[in-house]
Amino acid sequence: MRNIILVGFMGVGKSAVANFLKKNKNMTVMDTDHLIEEKEGCSIQEIFKEKGEPYFRSLETRLLEELCSHGLSNTVISCGGGMVLDPANVILMERLGVVVALTATPETIYQRVKNCKNRPILDKNMNVEYINNLLKKRKEFYEKASTIQIETDNKTIEKACEELFIALSHSTCPKER
């Protein structure tokens, strides 16, 4: 099976979908934020606080370059929410596999992340209006980066994955730019 690269805003279900695919399709799962935390020896929140977002974004690019060199297969890579903001990252993700954007409404995202303390982008702005504004800025990036989009509002993980596999069965080549 080809690799699946999951992109989308925080709280859309990337980790849940990845874990479902690991359990039910025997795929290897990699989470870019967790890999960066392991390499740096600290949390994403600490990286943002101590070294800033540009430094973190450079770590994302380096990680994707490294993953491209490993010849991965049958792997789900769950990407941080802002990874698609750099066009170089999108090119690297396309080299790794089929890019799938998961989407949800700002209200759904808020309900899913409102009790999380490890979301540096929302640290001081945990509200629907801020999420909506940030989503509007990123929506185009998610759409341009992905070959497949799956909306996750009011769906079980099983249903979202079923839709994903139907879409994958109809997707034969990477999206042309």
PyMOL commands that set and color helices and strands:
alter all, ss='L'
color gray80, all
select helices_A, chain A and resi 14-25+32-40+44-51+53-68+83-85+87-96+106-113+128-145+157-170
alter helices_A, ss='H'
color red, helices_A
select strands_A, chain A and resi 4-7+28-31+75-78+98-103+148-151
alter strands_A, ss='S'
color yellow, strands_A
deselect
rebuild
show_as cartoon
